Amino acid sequence: MPASLVNELKRIAVKNHFLDISEEIRSLLREKYLSYNDPYSSELEKIRKNITKITMPEKIDALKQDLKKLLEGLDELK
C-alpha cells in the first residue's frame, strides 16, 4: 500500500475516533457495500441532510421573529 494512502487512512481514522486503519477500512467498505446494496437509501440520506441545512435558517428567522414579538409585548407591559 502506498505510504500516502496509509498516512491518509491514519488521519481519517483519528478523525473518526478509530484505533487503527483496519477499523477505518472496514468502515469504508461497509459504507460502500450498503450504498451498492441499496443505492437509493444513500441518496435519500444526502437529501435529508440537505433539507436540514436548508430549513435551519428558516427556523432561526422564525425564532427571531417570535422573540421580537415577545420583546414588543414586554415593552407594552411597561
Contacts in CASP RR format, 6 or more apart in sequence:
PFRMAT RR
TARGET T0000
AUTHOR 0000-0000-0000
METHOD contacts of the structure
MODEL  1
MPASLVNELKRIAVKNHFLDISEEIRSLLREKYLSYNDPYSSELEKIRKN
ITKITMPEKIDALKQDLKKLLEGLDELK
6 21 0 8 1.000
9 21 0 8 1.000
9 24 0 8 1.000
9 25 0 8 1.000
10 21 0 8 1.000
12 24 0 8 1.000
13 19 0 8 1.000
13 20 0 8 1.000
13 21 0 8 1.000
13 23 0 8 1.000
13 24 0 8 1.000
16 24 0 8 1.000
16 27 0 8 1.000
18 24 0 8 1.000
18 27 0 8 1.000
34 41 0 8 1.000
34 42 0 8 1.000
35 41 0 8 1.000
35 42 0 8 1.000
END
